[in-house]
Amino acid sequence: MIDDGLIHEIKNKFPFIKNLKDKNKLDNFMRIIKIIKLKNGEKLLEEGDYCTDIVFVINGVVRVYKLSPEGKEITLM
């Protein structure tokens, strides 16, 4: 189970979660959350992978990039 401090942080960063007034809906949402921590430079997905989850970034940034035919990284966002 997610600790109360992390629940508070998630609610503050994502207002739509804070607006789940129905405790059962909020509890169900928190029950299905999977928390992962990535190290700097670690990849979440690679080109061609299927994304089967919704990703919420609590801390840090995500860099989305492609490789050009020449092998150069092109940052998309």
N, C-alpha and C positions, 0 to 999 in steps of 0.2 A: 504493500500500500504506500501511497505517496504521503510524505509528512506534511503537516499543516503549513509549515513555512513555504514549501514549494507550491502548495495549492494556492496560497495567498499571492505568491509571485506570479503564477500563471494567470490568476484572475486579474491582476493589475495590468499585465502586459497584453492580455487579449480580452477586451471589454465584452465581447459576445458571450464569453464564459461567465463573466460576472453577472450577465443578464439572465442566466438560467435560474430563475426564481424557484422552480420546482426542485426540491431537494433530491427527489428520485432521479430526475434527469441529470442533475449535476453529479450525483454519486455514480450513475452509470457511465457518464463521460469520464470521470476520474478513474474509474475502474479499468477502462480499456486503454488508457494512456500508457505508452511504453516510453520510458525515459532512456535516452542513450547519450553518451558523452563522447565527442570526437576530439582527437588531438589536432592541434594546428596542422593544416595541410592534409589531414586524413580525408579520404573521399567517402561521401555518403552514397552516391550512385555514379556509375560510369555510363558513357554514351551507349545506348542500346539496352540498358537495364530497364526493367519495368518498375515503375514506382507504384507500390501497392498500399502506401500509407499517406496520410497527410502529415506534413512536417511543419512543426512550429519551432522556431528558433527562439530560445529563451535568453541566451547570452551568446554574443559573438556575431559573426557575419557568415554568409554563404556566398561563395564565388561560383558562378556558372560560366563555364567556358567550353569551347570546341577547339579541336585541332584543325588547322588549315591543312590542305593537301601537302604543304611543305613541312608540316610538323610544328608550326608555330601556334602557340596558345592564343586564342582570341576570346577575351572576356566579354560575355554577353550581358552580365549584370553583376 
